[in-house]
Amino acid sequence: MKSLVAMCSGLMFGMGLMLGGMTDPAKVIGFLDLAGRWDPSLAFVMGGALCVTLPTFQLLKAKSRPMFETRFFLPTRQDVDGALLGGAALFGIGWGIAGLCPGPAVANLAFGSPQVLAFVGAMVAGMWLRDRFETRPHAGSGVQAAPT
């Protein structure tokens, strides 16, 4: 049941990205082009997502455990380090150049575009390299089970 819920959630997320225009690199680049021909329409998509997410998180905080898991897994780290800043910079540069970020890129795989395949391949290679050369132990990732 847990896998079915995860698959349905992923499909709904992908459909939402497509319907909202987040999978269209030209639209995303237009949104990021503040000094040129700015297209503010994606701000409404992001605002709508926040309007759903924020109240949902407040409701979930009142629960003792998730529906399909034994406990919540929440980030515990609150510091800002070089890895976080470097990762955020790489994310922003990649988003601005390609007009894609990880979620929309995975949703775009359904269309088989060579550019998207190259983007996802580079993204997977980057994740592999980060895991391969990470100096901190993975246990210190900053994600722990929330107290119940």
PEZIZI-V222274 format. One record per residue. N is the residue number from 1. RES is the residue in three letters. PHI is phi in whole degrees, 0 to 359 (999 if undefined). PSI is psi in whole degrees, -180 to 180 (none if undefined). OMEGA is omega in degrees with one decimal (* if undefined). Layout:
N|RES|PHI|PSI|OMEGA  N|RES|PHI|PSI|OMEGA
//
This chain:
1|MET|999|-40|-179.0  2|LYS|300|-42|179.7  3|SER|293|-37|178.6  4|LEU|295|-43|178.0  5|VAL|296|-42|178.8  6|ALA|297|-43|179.6  7|MET|296|-45|179.5  8|CYS|296|-39|177.7  9|SER|297|-44|178.5  10|GLY|297|-42|178.1  11|LEU|296|-42|178.0  12|MET|295|-40|178.4  13|PHE|298|-47|178.8  14|GLY|299|-42|178.3  15|MET|296|-40|177.5  16|GLY|298|-41|177.2  17|LEU|298|-43|-179.8  18|MET|293|-47|-179.4  19|LEU|296|-34|-179.5  20|GLY|280|-9|179.3  21|GLY|89|5|-178.0  22|MET|289|-15|179.9  23|THR|267|0|179.1  24|ASP|263|103|-177.1  25|PRO|305|-37|-180.0  26|ALA|296|-39|178.9  27|LYS|293|-41|179.5  28|VAL|295|-45|178.8  29|ILE|297|-37|175.2  30|GLY|298|-37|177.2  31|PHE|292|-38|-178.1  32|LEU|280|-13|-176.5  33|ASP|275|74|-176.5  34|LEU|293|-30|-176.8  35|ALA|270|-10|-177.4  36|GLY|247|-127|-179.8  37|ARG|269|78|-175.1  38|TRP|292|134|176.7  39|ASP|247|102|-174.5  40|PRO|280|2|-171.9  41|SER|299|-32|-179.8  42|LEU|290|-19|175.4  43|ALA|297|-35|177.6  44|PHE|290|-36|176.3  45|VAL|297|-48|-179.5  46|MET|294|-40|177.0  47|GLY|297|-41|176.8  48|GLY|297|-40|178.5  49|ALA|297|-41|178.3  50|LEU|294|-37|179.6  51|CYS|296|-27|176.7  52|VAL|273|-43|-172.8  53|THR|290|-48|-174.8  54|LEU|301|-50|178.4  55|PRO|294|-33|179.6  56|THR|295|-43|177.5  57|PHE|298|-37|178.7  58|GLN|296|-40|177.3  59|LEU|294|-40|-178.5  60|LEU|291|-30|179.6  61|LYS|297|-24|180.0  62|ALA|281|-14|-179.2  63|LYS|276|152|179.3  64|SER|277|-26|179.1  65|ARG|201|158|177.3  66|PRO|293|166|-177.8  67|MET|292|-38|-173.4  68|PHE|241|25|179.8  69|GLU|213|161|-177.8  70|THR|278|-21|-179.2  71|ARG|203|164|173.9  72|PHE|279|147|173.6  73|PHE|244|109|-174.3  74|LEU|239|148|177.1  75|PRO|292|142|179.7  76|THR|247|-22|-179.2  77|ARG|285|140|178.5  78|GLN|233|3|-178.6  79|ASP|275|158|176.2  80|VAL|249|119|-179.4  81|ASP|237|179|-178.0  82|GLY|299|-37|179.8  83|ALA|296|-41|178.5  84|LEU|295|-47|-179.7  85|LEU|296|-43|178.7  86|GLY|296|-42|178.0  87|GLY|296|-42|178.2  88|ALA|296|-40|178.8  89|ALA|295|-45|178.2  90|LEU|298|-41|177.7  91|PHE|301|-50|-178.4  92|GLY|297|-41|178.1  93|ILE|296|-46|178.8  94|GLY|297|-40|179.0  95|TRP|296|-42|-179.7  96|GLY|290|-35|-179.0  97|ILE|283|-49|-173.1  98|ALA|266|-21|-175.8  99|GLY|75|17|-179.6  100|LEU|227|148|167.4  101|CYS|235|175|-169.6  102|PRO|307|-48|-177.7  103|GLY|300|-56|177.7  104|PRO|298|-33|178.4  105|ALA|296|-44|178.3  106|VAL|295|-41|177.3  107|ALA|297|-36|179.8  108|ASN|288|-14|178.0  109|LEU|302|-27|180.0  110|ALA|300|-24|-178.4  111|PHE|269|-12|175.8  112|GLY|68|25|179.2  113|SER|294|132|178.0  114|PRO|301|-36|179.1  115|GLN|295|-41|179.8  116|VAL|290|-40|177.3  117|LEU|300|-41|178.3  118|ALA|294|-42|179.0  119|PHE|299|-50|-178.6  120|VAL|295|-39|176.5  121|GLY|300|-45|178.2  122|ALA|295|-38|179.3  123|MET|295|-45|178.9  124|VAL|296|-41|177.6  125|ALA|298|-42|177.8  126|GLY|297|-41|177.7  127|MET|295|-40|178.9  128|TRP|296|-45|179.1  129|LEU|298|-42|179.2  130|ARG|299|-46|178.7  131|ASP|295|-36|-177.2  132|ARG|291|-37|-173.6  133|PHE|250|9|178.1  134|GLU|296|131|-178.2  135|THR|271|-27|178.4  136|ARG|281|147|176.0  137|PRO|292|148|-178.4  138|HIS|295|-23|178.3  139|ALA|295|-22|179.5  140|GLY|267|27|-176.7  141|SER|290|-12|178.2  142|GLY|90|9|178.1  143|VAL|248|122|179.3  144|GLN|228|163|175.9  145|ALA|291|138|177.4  146|ALA|284|144|177.4  147|PRO|295|143|179.8  148|THR|253|none|*
//
